[in-house]
Amino acid sequence: MTIYQLDAFTNQLYAGNPAAVVPLTDQNTWLPDARMQAIAAENNLAETAFYIRTATGYHIRWFTPTVEVDLCGHATLATGYVIFFLEEKPEADHITLDSRSGPLRVCRGESGWLTLDFPADVLLKSSVQPPALAGGLGGPKPLEIHRGKTDFMVVYATQADVEALSPDFRELANVPARGVIVTAPGTDVDFVSRFFGPQSGIDEDPVTGSAHTTLAPYWGQRLGKTDLTARQLSKRGGYLLCKLHDTPTGSRVDISGQVQLYMKGELV
């Protein structure tokens, strides 16, 4: 089987968020779950994506080194790159990927940009900060705390507050969620963020596309905008464009980024 490693949400190598992608289109059936989990653990990347063909397009699944997850943005972006430019090379400018979070669309734009069409998250404002969250993050007092479908989102006053955080990951792992998003207004973009996910096997994720299904609706409402620029402030860094739009089935977020191919190999 072929395996690719790519850097997502960046226009240069050794930045953005690395993901592995394993096409299973030759046999067009899933490997045993334990085998896919073992491959993801061996890769030791934030996510490894596997995909097969379906009657309507493709089906995608994502694994961290320790668990299968319901949604992953950067590995979906990387999978779109593999399908569009390396494997299937469809003539159409969009593909549909079935997933545990429903159908996901990936569109091909100009200059190698790809756009994910993801369902927008629904936030509930929390009046109480869980003890593990307060103890795990430390730093200044946040302005707001929200709970989304899978993550907590903690809002700070300034970009400097987010940059200065030095979490206690052992404590943060006790927060009952997939992970913790921290965010603030940006100095050169609409908003910045970081994502901590020790519960899912990754202390700090370099760039978290799925977190922007939570971030974009919040900042869109707060700033009164539907088109937003975003930067994730990990050591590797990442740059994203977000666009909010409504459909008959609910609110969606377009998340756009670029991808760089790092490696192509063969699983023995």
C-alpha positions, -999 to 999 in steps of 0.1 A, spaced: 0 0 0 11 35 -8 14 60 21 19 98 17 30 123 43 20 159 37 21 193 54 -14 209 55 -24 245 59 9 259 47 26 271 16 60 257 26 75 224 38 83 218 74 54 240 85 17 236 89 3 203 102 18 170 90 -7 142 82 -3 107 67 -28 95 40 -32 58 30 -54 52 -1 -72 18 2 -86 21 -33 -69 -10 -47 -88 -34 -25 -115 -8 -18 -122 -21 17 -111 -11 51 -83 -28 69 -92 -42 104 -96 -13 128 -67 -25 150 -44 -25 119 -53 11 110 -49 22 146 -15 4 147 -4 22 115 -14 55 129 5 48 161 36 38 141 33 71 121 31 90 153 15 120 136 -15 139 149 -37 121 123 -35 94 97 -63 93 72 -75 62 53 -100 64 24 -119 41 0 -141 47 -30 -179 47 -27 -208 51 -52 -210 88 -45 -172 96 -41 -151 85 -12 -153 75 25 -127 88 49 -116 78 85 -91 94 108 -69 80 135 -46 97 160 -18 76 175 -43 64 202 -80 68 190 -102 71 159 -118 106 158 -150 119 143 -136 148 123 -101 161 113 -96 191 90 -59 190 81 -59 152 72 -90 158 51 -72 187 33 -42 164 28 -65 136 15 -81 160 -10 -46 169 -23 -38 132 -27 -70 125 -46 -68 156 -68 -31 157 -76 -15 123 -69 -39 93 -71 -74 96 -87 -69 130 -104 -106 137 -111 -116 163 -136 -143 178 -114 -133 206 -91 -149 190 -60 -152 156 -43 -174 143 -15 -161 123 14 -185 104 36 -174 103 72 -186 98 108 -195 136 107 -216 132 76 -207 141 40 -177 165 36 -169 184 4 -134 193 -7 -131 218 -36 -101 226 -57 -93 263 -62 -65 283 -79 -28 280 -70 -32 247 -52 -57 261 -26 -82 235 -13 -114 243 5 -132 220 31 -169 224 35 -176 214 71 -207 216 94 -205 246 118 -203 238 155 -229 249 180 -215 266 211 -228 267 246 -214 294 269 -201 279 302 -205 298 334 -182 275 353 -146 267 344 -138 230 350 -110 227 376 -88 207 352 -92 234 326 -82 262 350 -53 242 364 -41 229 331 -40 262 312 -28 286 340 -21 320 325 -44 350 326 -81 348 334 -100 340 302 -128 363 291 -152 335 281 -154 297 281 -176 278 256 -184 241 250 -187 228 215 -196 193 203 -162 179 210 -140 206 225 -138 234 251 -130 269 236 -114 294 259 -113 331 248 -85 355 259 -82 392 255 -50 394 234 -28 373 210 0 377 235 -21 359 261 -25 329 238 12 329 228 23 329 265 3 299 276 24 270 289 -1 243 297 2 214 322 -7 187 298 -10 160 324 -37 181 342 -53 192 309 -58 156 299 -84 154 327 -107 179 309 -137 158 296 -134 167 259 -115 158 227 -93 188 234 -91 225 243 -91 254 219 -76 287 231 -82 319 210 -80 357 209 -81 385 184 -51 385 160 -27 413 153 -25 406 116 -55 383 111 -90 382 124 -83 357 151 -55 334 164 -57 300 182 -39 271 197 -52 236 202 -42 212 231 -53 176 229 -35 154 254 -68 134 257 -64 124 220 -27 116 221 -13 150 210 -3 177 234 -4 206 210 -17 202 175 2 223 149 -29 233 129 -64 221 136 -88 225 108 -118 210 126 -114 235 155 -122 262 130 -158 248 128 -160 261 164 -138 292 160 -152 307 128 -189 309 140 -178 325 172 -156 351 156 -179 357 127 -207 366 151 -184 387 173 -168 406 144 -199 407 122 -181 391 93 -186 360 71 -151 360 56 -123 355 82 -85 351 83 -69 329 109 -35 319 122 -27 290 145 2 299 167 20 265 171 57 263 166 51 251 130 23 276 124 -5 276 100 -27 300 79 -63 295 71 -92 313 54 -127 307 67 -161 315 52 -195 311 69 -226 302 49 -261 288 56 -277 259 38 -311 243 41 -296 216 63 -277 240 86 -248 264 90 -215 254 73 -179 267 74 -156 267 43 -120 262 56 -93 269 29 -56 261 30 -26 249 10 -8 216 11 28 205 5 39 170 -3 67 158 19 70 121 13 57 91 -7 64 56 6 52 20 6 39 1 36 56 -33 38 
